Amino acid sequence: MRKLTAMVVASTLALSSASFAFAAETTPATGAPAQTQGKMDHHKGPHHPNPFAGLNLTEQQRTQMKALMKESGPRPDRAAMKTQMDTLHGLVASNSFDEAKVKAEIDKISQAQSARMLDRAKVENKMYNLLTPEQKKQFNENYQKRAEKMAEHHREHKADAAKPAA
């Protein structure tokens, strides 16, 4: 049960940390990737960078992507997500375990997370389809690099966890 709770917490935090504000991905003067998720740089391991970074988007593409973001609706309600996680924590940290209540709360969290992921995927697909064939190729290469980096981070984390405590 602790693994399930940890998984729900981690996936919710991971999803909520990925901001929808990724339309402006490069600085016009240099073409260098703009800083994304800079507040998370102090954490070890990968974070959720702008998936459209480094694609040298045209001003028209950036404008269209910003419009898609605005059409997608408001950002996820972090206060509501925190309330859900606090409720789940309260159920886990109680003197007696009520499986039905925990399952209901996990289902509620999962449904909200699923809806957010679906909305994000719809918007990202529309944004992806604004890209040129070359940009799409680079986007997919960037995805593969991030996936490999995540796998390496996972392997390192697993190896660290297997080490005996000193």
Backbone torsions as a table, in degrees:
resi	resn	phi	psi	omega
1	MET	NA	-36.3	179.6
2	ARG	-63.5	-36.6	178.9
3	LYS	-66.1	-40.6	179.0
4	LEU	-63.8	-45.2	179.0
5	THR	-62.8	-44.6	179.3
6	ALA	-62.4	-39.8	179.3
7	MET	-64.2	-44.4	179.4
8	VAL	-63.0	-45.4	179.4
9	VAL	-61.9	-47.9	-177.4
10	ALA	-64.1	-43.7	-178.7
11	SER	-68.7	-36.6	177.5
12	THR	-65.8	-43.9	179.0
13	LEU	-66.3	-40.0	179.8
14	ALA	-63.4	-44.2	-180.0
15	LEU	-65.8	-43.5	-176.6
16	SER	-71.2	-25.0	-179.8
17	SER	-76.4	-20.2	178.7
18	ALA	-80.2	103.5	-174.6
19	SER	-77.8	150.0	176.1
20	PHE	-81.8	-1.0	-176.8
21	ALA	-87.4	61.8	-178.0
22	PHE	-119.1	20.0	-177.6
23	ALA	-75.0	-38.0	-179.8
24	ALA	-89.6	88.5	-168.0
25	GLU	-96.6	-15.7	179.4
26	THR	-133.6	157.3	174.6
27	THR	-85.0	129.9	-174.0
28	PRO	-59.3	-35.9	-175.0
29	ALA	-69.5	-43.4	-173.0
30	THR	-105.8	-22.1	-174.5
31	GLY	75.5	4.3	179.7
32	ALA	-76.6	149.8	179.1
33	PRO	-59.7	136.6	175.7
34	ALA	-71.7	155.7	178.7
35	GLN	-67.0	126.1	177.6
36	THR	-119.2	138.2	177.1
37	GLN	54.0	38.0	-176.3
38	GLY	-56.9	-29.3	-179.4
39	LYS	-67.8	-18.8	-177.4
40	MET	-93.4	-2.7	-176.1
41	ASP	-61.1	-21.2	-178.5
42	HIS	-77.7	-11.1	179.2
43	HIS	-85.9	147.3	174.5
44	LYS	-75.0	148.9	173.4
45	GLY	90.9	174.8	-175.2
46	PRO	-72.1	151.7	173.1
47	HIS	-122.9	-171.7	-174.9
48	HIS	-102.5	88.8	-178.3
49	PRO	-74.2	169.3	176.3
50	ASN	-61.3	118.5	-178.0
51	PRO	-69.4	-14.2	-178.9
52	PHE	-103.5	9.8	-179.9
53	ALA	-68.2	144.2	175.0
54	GLY	76.5	13.5	-177.6
55	LEU	-96.7	1.7	-179.0
56	ASN	50.2	57.0	179.2
57	LEU	-65.6	146.3	174.5
58	THR	-77.2	164.1	177.7
59	GLU	-60.0	-38.4	178.6
60	GLN	-63.6	-42.6	178.4
61	GLN	-63.1	-43.4	178.9
62	ARG	-61.5	-43.1	179.3
63	THR	-62.3	-44.1	179.7
64	GLN	-64.9	-39.4	179.8
65	MET	-67.4	-39.9	176.8
66	LYS	-62.2	-40.2	178.2
67	ALA	-63.8	-41.5	177.6
68	LEU	-62.0	-39.9	179.4
69	MET	-62.5	-43.7	-179.7
70	LYS	-64.7	-39.2	179.4
71	GLU	-66.6	-25.1	-174.9
72	SER	-71.6	-10.9	177.5
73	GLY	100.5	-173.0	-175.6
74	PRO	-71.2	159.9	175.6
75	ARG	-67.2	160.9	177.7
76	PRO	-56.2	143.3	-179.3
77	ASP	-81.2	98.3	-177.3
78	ARG	-63.1	-34.6	179.8
79	ALA	-63.6	-41.3	178.8
80	ALA	-66.0	-40.4	178.7
81	MET	-64.4	-40.7	178.5
82	LYS	-63.7	-41.3	178.6
83	THR	-60.7	-43.4	178.2
84	GLN	-62.1	-44.0	-178.6
85	MET	-68.5	-36.1	176.7
86	ASP	-65.2	-39.5	177.7
87	THR	-63.2	-45.0	178.7
88	LEU	-62.3	-42.9	178.4
89	HIS	-60.1	-42.9	178.9
90	GLY	-59.7	-38.5	178.6
91	LEU	-69.4	-39.5	-179.8
92	VAL	-69.9	-37.7	-174.8
93	ALA	-90.8	16.5	179.1
94	SER	-85.6	164.5	179.9
95	ASN	-69.7	-28.3	176.9
96	SER	-124.8	149.6	-176.2
97	PHE	-100.5	121.3	177.2
98	ASP	-107.1	95.5	-174.7
99	GLU	-58.3	-39.1	-178.6
100	ALA	-62.9	-43.2	179.6
101	LYS	-66.9	-41.8	179.4
102	VAL	-63.7	-46.0	179.6
103	LYS	-61.3	-42.0	179.1
104	ALA	-62.1	-42.3	179.9
105	GLU	-67.7	-42.6	177.7
106	ILE	-61.8	-41.9	178.1
107	ASP	-61.8	-40.6	179.0
108	LYS	-64.0	-44.8	179.0
109	ILE	-63.9	-44.1	-178.7
110	SER	-63.6	-40.9	179.0
111	GLN	-64.7	-42.5	178.7
112	ALA	-64.7	-42.9	179.4
113	GLN	-64.4	-42.2	179.3
114	SER	-61.5	-42.6	178.8
115	ALA	-63.3	-42.4	178.5
116	ARG	-63.5	-42.4	-179.7
117	MET	-64.9	-40.2	178.8
118	LEU	-63.8	-46.0	178.5
119	ASP	-59.7	-44.7	-179.6
120	ARG	-63.7	-43.1	-179.5
121	ALA	-62.2	-39.8	178.0
122	LYS	-60.5	-47.1	-178.9
123	VAL	-66.1	-44.9	-179.7
124	GLU	-62.9	-34.4	177.1
125	ASN	-65.0	-43.1	177.9
126	LYS	-63.2	-39.3	178.9
127	MET	-67.6	-42.2	178.7
128	TYR	-58.4	-40.1	-177.5
129	ASN	-75.3	-3.1	171.5
130	LEU	-86.2	-12.5	-175.2
131	LEU	-78.6	153.3	172.9
132	THR	-76.0	164.8	177.3
133	PRO	-55.9	-38.4	179.0
134	GLU	-66.0	-42.0	179.1
135	GLN	-65.6	-38.4	177.6
136	LYS	-62.6	-41.0	178.2
137	LYS	-61.4	-46.4	179.8
138	GLN	-64.5	-40.6	178.0
139	PHE	-56.6	-46.9	-179.1
140	ASN	-68.3	-36.2	175.7
141	GLU	-65.4	-42.1	178.3
142	ASN	-62.0	-40.7	178.0
143	TYR	-60.0	-45.6	-178.6
144	GLN	-62.4	-41.5	178.6
145	LYS	-62.3	-43.4	178.9
146	ARG	-64.2	-39.8	179.4
147	ALA	-63.3	-41.5	178.5
148	GLU	-65.8	-40.1	179.0
149	LYS	-64.6	-41.0	177.7
150	MET	-64.0	-42.0	179.5
151	ALA	-63.2	-41.2	178.4
152	GLU	-64.1	-43.8	178.1
153	HIS	-60.1	-41.9	179.4
154	HIS	-63.1	-43.0	178.9
155	ARG	-63.0	-42.7	178.9
156	GLU	-63.8	-42.9	180.0
157	HIS	-63.0	-42.3	179.7
158	LYS	-65.3	-40.2	178.7
159	ALA	-66.2	-40.8	178.1
160	ASP	-62.9	-39.4	-178.9
161	ALA	-68.3	-28.8	-178.1
162	ALA	-79.2	-17.9	-179.6
163	LYS	-69.8	138.7	177.8
164	PRO	-69.0	146.3	178.8
165	ALA	-69.2	140.3	-178.3
166	ALA	-88.6	NA	NA
